[in-house]
Amino acid sequence: MPDAADLVESFPSYFPLLVTLSVVAAVLLAARWYFARREAKFGTHNNFSRPIVMLTLLAFSLVAVIIALPLENATKDQLLGLFGLVLTGIIGLSSTTFVANAMGGFMIRSIASFHSGDFVRVGDTFGRVSARGLFHTEIQTEDRDLTTLPNLYLVTNPVTVVRNSGTIISASVSLGYDVHQGTVEPLLLEAARKSDLEDPFVRVMELGDFSVVYRVAGLLTEVKQLVSRRSQLQVNVLNTLHNAGIEILSPSAMMQRPLKDGQQIMPRSSPLPVEVAVKDDVPEERIFDKAEEAETVERLGFQRDEYVKEKGELEKKLGSLADEERATAEKRIQFLETEIVRLDAHRAALAGKAEEKAE
């Protein structure tokens, strides 16, 4: 057992280690406090930098502690070499998942093919992007559920992104050969116009053994209503054809059940204006609530960055401006400062609502 005198004599050799541990602990706690405060203010959406910064700080902290140990230089070199081998082994073993997903996250950010709130389709998954992270991307589906996809999956599979400027939606229907194409096309165009689609068109997709497959389509500029407008288009096609006395049924059905001569299979006229009822119902606000909030937070963040950039440029030019131009620039700076505060408050409020819903 070392006595008190030996401990006092050896204390100076441990002093660098104690200082290093104190600095490392302070840096890690400061980093955690900063990210916790940022998440509390702006929410956890698209927190891309936190895992990178924390992993980097942790690696440098371990190296600093090894260097500060009161050991011989040869022993320190061996420990550093061992740490390097362990780190290399971890990266090598997890390269197919951990590192690959991280590189996928960097690639997605650099390409910027989609943003929060965009409609995307990856394989069998369709929905709106609700969060983008370093290792994964979260998609809110049409059932309001959240699907987490690894970034490696996104970069190795085709990703279809619905353009914000508009997309083509369509509906297909098969009709018998006894219905003339010149009769069908105007009715389908009428159904598309009732669905508020721009530049509608009709195409004949297939000449089957018993029926002709028609496809009616049009441009939808309000892409946030994509789900409800698809349903609305199909409802309008159904009602328009039935109201015109055209049955939507392949003639082969005549072989499956006995029908009276000339009997048509379609519902009687509905007493309710179905098109109006469907049009007024917009379920996307409930289905994609988290994706909508993520898109709003990201858009406000971009706008805030633009204001901060403009404010910095004006402040640099103040010294070289004349009196009138200087006064105008100062008013603009005050306006930008007010807008930055307002945007921060708006983002904080949205983040608070999102956290409350998550709980």
N, C-alpha and C positions, 0 to 999 in steps of 0.2 A: 504493500500500500504506500503510495507516495504521500509524503507529509506535506504540510502547508507550505513549507519553504520551497519545495520542489514545484508546487503548483504556481507559486508566485513567480519563481524564476522562469517557468515555461509559458507564463501568460503572454508575454510579448510576441511569442511565435504564433499564438492563436488569435492575436488581435486582427490581422488582415482577414482571417476567416470570419470573425464576428462582424467586422465592418461589411464584408461582402454579403453575408447572410442578411444583414439589416437592409442593405441597398436592394438586394434581390427581392426581399419580402415587400419593401416599400414600392418597388416598380410594379410587381405583380398585383398588389392590392390597388395601386393607382389605376392600372389598366382595367381591372375588374370593376372598379368604381366608375370609371369613365364609360365603359360599355353598358353597365347597369343604368347609369343616368341617361344615356342615349336611348336605350330601349324604353325606359319609363317615359321619355319625352316624345319619341317618334314611333314607338312600337317595335316589334320584333321582325317586321317585314323586311325581307331582302338584306339581312344582316350578313353581308358578304365578307367584311374585313375582320370581324372578331376572331374566328378560328385561326386565321393566318397569323394575326398579331400575337395571339396567346401562345401558339405553338412556337413561333420564332423566339419570343421572350423566354419561354421555358427552356428551349435548347441553349440559348446564350447564358441563361442563369446556371444551368448545370455545368457548362464549361467554365464559367467564372468561379463557381464553388470548387471545382477540381483544381484550378490554378491556385486558389487561395489556401488550399490545404497545407498544413505544416509538414510537408513531406519532401523527400529528396527529388531533385529534378528528374531522375531516371524513373522513379515511381510515378510521378505526375505524367510523364510521357506515356508510361504503360497504361495508366488509367484513361488518359485521353484517347489512346489508340483503341482500348477496349470499348470506350463509349462510341467511338466512330464505327467500330465493327458492329456493335449492337444496333446503332442507328441505321447503318447500311442494311443489316439483316432485316430489320423491321420494315424498312422501305421496300426491300426486295420482295419480302413475303406478302406484303399488302399492296404491292404495286398494281395488281389487277383490280383493286377495289378502292382503297383509300386515296392513293396518289392519282390513279386514273380518274376517279370522280372529281378530284380537285382540279386536275388539268382540264377535264370536261367543263367544269364551272368557269375556268378562265377562258376557254374557247367560246363558250356561250356568251359570256360578257363581251368578248372582243368582237364577235360577229354581230351581236345585238340584233338577232333575227326576230326576237319577240321580247315583249316587256310585260310587266304586271298588268293584268286585266285583259290581255289578248286571248282570243279564242285559238286554241291549238288542238291538233289531233296527232297523237303518237301511237301507232299500232291501233289497239282497240280502245284507247283512252281518249275521250274528247271532253273538253271543258275550258275554263278560263284560268290563266295563271294567277295564283293567289300568293305565291312567295317564291323567291329565287335565292338559293343559298350556295355556299361553296361546294357542297357535296351532293345536293339534291335540289329538285324543283317540285314545288307543290302545285297541283292542279285541282280546282274545284269542279266536280262533274255536274251533269244535269240533274243528278239526284241530291245535290247540295253536299255530297260527301267530299272528303279531301283525299286525293290520291298522291302519294309521294313517289316520284320517279328519280332514280339515280342519274346524275348528270352524264355518266358513261353511257347509259341507255339512250339518252337524248342525242348524243353526238354520233352514235353508231346506228341510229335508225332515222328514217325520214320523218321530219317534223313539218306538218302542214299548219301554216299560220293564216288566219282570216285577216285580210287587210282592213284597216280601219276606214279606208275610203269607201268600202262597199264590197259585197260578195254576191255571187249568183246562188239563189236558192231555187229548187226545182221540185216537182212532183211528177210521178209517172203513173199512168193509168192504161189498162188494156181494155180495148173495146172490140166488138165483133166486126166482121167484114161487111155486115149488112148496114153499118153506119158509115155514111160517106165522109171522107176526110175534109171536104169543104164545109161540112156541117160541124165537125168536131173542133176544128182550129179556131173559129171565132168564139166559141163557147169557152175554150181553154184560155184564150187571151182575155176574155171578160173576167174569168176567175182570177187571173193574175193581176188585173187592174183593181179588182176589189180588194186584193191583198196589199195594195199600195206599192207594187213593184214597178220599177222603171224599165222601159224598153223591153217589155215581155216578148217572148218568141216561143214557137212550138216546133218540135222536131219529132219525126217518126223514127223510133229507136229500133224496132224489130217487127218483122213480118212473120208471126208465128203460124203454127198449124191451124189454130182456131181463133186467133185474135191479133190485133195490131196494137203495139205498145207505143203510146204517145208520151212525150215529155214536155211539160210546160215549165218555163223558167223565166226569171227576171232579176234585175239588179236590186239588191236591198242595201240602202245606204246607212240605215240605222242598225249597225251590226250587233248592238247590244240586245236587240230584240230577235236575234236569230232563231232561238228555239220556238218562241211563240209564233213567229211569222211562218215558219215551216209548217206548223200545225194549221195555222189559219189558211195557208194556201191549199192544203189538202182538203180542208173542210169546204172551202169555196169551190174547188173542183167538183167535189162530191155533190154539193147542193145545186150548182149551176147545171151539171149534166142531168141530174134527176128532174129538176124543174123544166128542162127542155124535153123530157120524155125519153132520155137515153139511159138504158140500163148499163151499169158497170159490172158486166159478168160475161165470162167466156161462154160461147154457145155450147161448149162441151158439157156444161152443167145440165143441159137438157137430158143427157144420158144418165144422170145420177138420181134424179127424182122426177116423178111424173108431174107435168104441169098442163094446165088447160091451154088450148090453142090460143096463142096471142097474149097469154098472161105474162106480165113483166115482173121482175123481182127488184123492187126498190121501195123505199118507204113512202108513205103518203106525205103530202106537203106539210112542212113544219109550221105551226102557228107562231113560232118565235123567230125574230131576225137573227139567225145564227151568226152571220158574218159580223154584225155589230157587236154581239155578245163576246165573240172570240177576240175581236180587235181591241176591245176595251180592257181585256184581261192581259196583263203583262207580268208573268211569273218570274222573269229574270231577276227582278229586284230582290226576290226572296231566295232564288236558287243560287245566284252568284254573289251573295252579300260580301263574303270575305274577299273575293277577287275584286269586287268593285272598290272596297276600302283600300286594298293594296294598290290598285291603279291610281286612286286619288292621292294617296300618300306619296307615291313615286312621282306623280305629275307635279304636286306641290313642291317636292324636293328639287326637281329640275328647275322650276320657276324661281325658287329661292336662290339656287346657285347662280342663275342668270342675273338676278337683282344684286347679289353680293359681288359678282364680277363687274357689273356696270358701276356700282358704288365705288369699288376700288379704283377703277379707271378714272372716274370723275375726281376723286380725291387726289390722284397723282397730277391731274391737270390744273388744279385750283391755283397753284402759284403762278402759272403762266397765262392766266386768263385776265381779260380786262374787267372793269368794275361791273358792267351790265352782265357780261357773260358769267362772271364769278357769282353774282347774285342768283342768276338762273340755275347755275350748277348747284349752288348750296340748297336752293329749294328742291331741286331734283333729288339731292342726297337725302334731305329730310323725308321726302316722300318714299324713297327706297327703304330707308330705315323703318318707317312705319309699316310698309308692306312686308318687310322681312319679319318684324315682330308678329304681324297678323298671320302670316303663313306658318310661323312656328307655333302659334297658339292653335291654329286650325289643325295642324298635323298632330299636336299633342292631344287635342280633343278626340280626333279620330283614333289615335292609338289607344287612348283610354277606353273608348267604346269597344274596340276590338278585344282588349284584354278582359273586359267585363263579360263579353260574349263567350270568350274562351273558357273563363272560369265557370 
